[in-house]
């Protein structure tokens, strides 16, 4: 199993994803944003950071990087793609996922652990029972997910809502549990096919127990098992 | 010879306007043997400013011990470097950005972070952590809230984008900083020992290459007009002297420069900080004993019709200066181009020892390079013990009426916990990415940050770690600068020891008022002497640092604030410790001894609105033994939590351990001291730790070998903090006093 981690100018979590994947005994390599060759990679990761300095809008410039045309083709062929934080923002800008990420309602950058409830979804990247609560840190200024009502209905109906912010006991607080004001407490969504997954929290930060915890391990192991079983 | 552009009458007038003193101007004329040009005057005035030349502090700084077993690079370079074992080295330095931040807090703080980060990767080290030390006036003043909120946002905005975790810091709010806030930024970098790089120009015929941003008029004269003068009502007019940062450009610079160094494509590398090109070029030239010949028309400009002196002193951010052999030039362009960065040849190294600046054909400055960097006058300022000291030190807290009943003491603890100088800082550090790079083992909120030594991106992780803390209680330094500076060191060492680290070296940022005032200079001298004696007692050297003078507004100096940034080493990073109480039934142990010392305490300030008395005594020998004991005990694995006693005393320390652990404790402090002293005395040399009940005897034996008092004072458990006969408070009330306070104050609530 080999993950390809894309490096845009301004990415800063790419080395963290590589460390997490290697910690779990799998392989990972960097893909330069100017490259267009994804051969040899089983899954693609768009990591967190500030690609192109977040100029214009988060992810708005990165989607035009040469590598993104290949990532879109890879996704259309059913290849697994995950976008974490800035990667999620890039996936929405590239229209691989619906909706957009606005500035946090508190108007402040927020870095802290967030409780997430796993929802019943078609996502190929997670294999945890619905209702499971995991603690994964968020780290963003623009994580306030928004989409129109029709899209939200579609996301719900198709099982595309993968993760919701919640309280540590799995419930939703009155007025919502999102640290950023996200619509319907949405923390992560996938496409209809379930192979493209975008989320604001950083699972790679909770893989190595010395530096955070282990709740993020499942975000990388499930896809590997699925690929291994498909052969 | 440059073309003359100033008459012998006008030149001295311009010199004074630029901040040169008349005899300094005469020295410039002597060196040149003629009337200086405009460009030369600008260059000398900046390089000989206090900020760049340390002309008032240099002699005193000679007191610091700067050598030791770990030291690979001491003071004098962009940052100091120590070896941390297995061939890994850590570079670190702290620096002030006070005056820019007092005018424009977001950009001032952001570019403060940017500047110190550049100092780190200039040494060949990858920046792995950022810390800070902040001082503001009290938050009931809207201007102070604006400065505080802006500075925090600026530090986060810049560091978060770089992907360098902001792992620790400290902040105090005192009237003394009302007109002159302090923004001290510290950065830490990691490298293999053999990658240590120095900012030296060498090899006549080699090319001088400017990498990174374009050059504009921003920040012109920052070091002289901002950093080396006091503030008055014209401060707002100085806004154009504040630089504007672009962290995205800096992120690219980090990656490109580290790649250039990794591929050995550079002869030398320096960053453009205060005094811009003038400073980095002249320092690199004088270190290498060579000359430089630079043509300003080659410099990519972001504004039109810039004058040669503007190019030479601009403080436009995110620029680096490299010396490159002609053979490597193409490879350097290739690396920079791939990272989307400009790289431009702007001159060459010569064997003349002269710094020549041209505008095309015309020479506009020509001087011995070393005279800029090294021939600034060195002063020996007069010092005089300030008159206020006798008055404040004579104060006896025993003359006050103190809380005595259980209810009064409980209410007092809640008010001290809710003091802006004590309450939780989570509102601040939740705005900082403190985890990126995946080496943060202990996140902000405990005594010190703990980082694993490793380059996760390359798969090179080790079992080693470092612990880092920044500390200084300005109130103690105001009441007794010598003792206060020693406490700054002792507290940093204790914080690091409580986390499991053995102190290895420090950096410092010495913030003071106008050194030309004898009473201010005395406080500076005493602080340096105190800090130096503390370092010597611990065998810990000073490897880098920064002096910031002229921190005054309307004639009033700030509290003397010699901030210490201390780095300690953990042989086994898995054996670290945090402050939270963890298991019901664990024994709560006090290491060290409480005496009746309320002078300069947070209690006095909160309950009596007084900053008076003598600060607590500090015994360096017992401090060192306590730190050794903590590191040894934590290393054995028996210590479950450790937290040092500082502002607010034992009462606050116990409450913080309970709040962090989400569990209560029942404690008995005996009856030798009245409740107010037992709870709020700020006696030094103490820590609260917990061990499993059956490990207490082993701990006691270990403590005896370190001549450190070790007393079991209670047991972890329940949902209240109960101190026998003194107070009994539900955990929920402690949390309510401690956790939401800072955010409320920022929003202007009481």
Contacts between the chains, C-beta under 8 A, distances in Angstrom:
chain1	res1	chain2	res2	distance
A	9	B	248	7.6
A	9	B	251	7.8
A	9	B	252	5.9
A	9	B	339	6.8
A	9	B	340	5.6
A	10	B	161	7.3
A	10	B	248	5.3
A	10	B	251	5.7
A	10	B	252	7.5
A	12	B	161	7.7
A	12	B	162	7.0
A	12	B	163	2.5
A	12	B	251	6.9
A	12	B	436	6.0
A	13	B	163	7.0
A	13	B	436	6.2
A	14	B	457	7.4
A	15	B	437	7.0
A	15	B	438	8.0
A	15	B	456	5.4
A	15	B	457	2.9
A	15	B	458	7.9
A	16	B	436	6.6
A	16	B	437	6.7
A	16	B	438	4.9
A	16	B	456	6.5
A	18	B	456	7.5
A	18	B	457	6.3
A	18	B	459	7.6
A	19	B	438	5.4
A	19	B	456	3.8
A	19	B	457	7.1
A	19	B	459	7.2
A	19	B	461	7.6
A	20	B	438	7.4
A	22	B	459	5.7
A	48	B	436	8.0
A	49	B	163	6.2
A	50	B	160	7.7
A	50	B	161	4.5
A	50	B	163	8.0
A	50	B	247	7.6
A	50	B	248	6.3
A	50	B	251	7.4
A	52	B	248	7.1
A	53	B	161	6.9
A	53	B	246	7.2
A	53	B	247	7.3
A	53	B	248	2.8
A	53	B	249	7.7
A	53	B	251	7.9
A	54	B	161	7.6
A	54	B	248	7.7
A	55	B	248	7.4
A	108	B	153	7.6
A	108	B	430	8.0
A	108	B	431	5.5
A	109	B	153	7.9
A	109	B	156	5.2
A	109	B	157	7.5
A	109	B	160	6.0
A	109	B	431	4.8
A	109	B	432	7.6
A	109	B	433	7.7
A	110	B	430	6.0
A	110	B	431	7.2
A	111	B	160	7.8
A	111	B	429	7.6
A	111	B	430	5.6
A	111	B	431	7.0
A	111	B	432	6.2
A	111	B	433	5.1
A	111	B	434	6.2
A	111	B	435	7.1
A	112	B	426	8.0
A	112	B	430	4.9
A	137	B	435	6.3
A	139	B	160	7.8
A	139	B	433	5.2
A	139	B	435	7.0
A	139	B	436	7.4
A	141	B	160	7.7
A	202	B	435	7.8
A	204	B	438	7.4
A	205	B	435	5.4
A	205	B	438	6.6
A	208	B	438	6.2
A	210	B	441	5.8
A	210	B	452	6.4
A	210	B	573	7.2
A	210	B	574	6.7
A	211	B	435	7.2
A	211	B	438	4.8
A	211	B	439	6.3
A	211	B	440	5.9
A	211	B	441	5.9
A	211	B	452	6.6
A	212	B	435	6.7
A	212	B	438	7.4
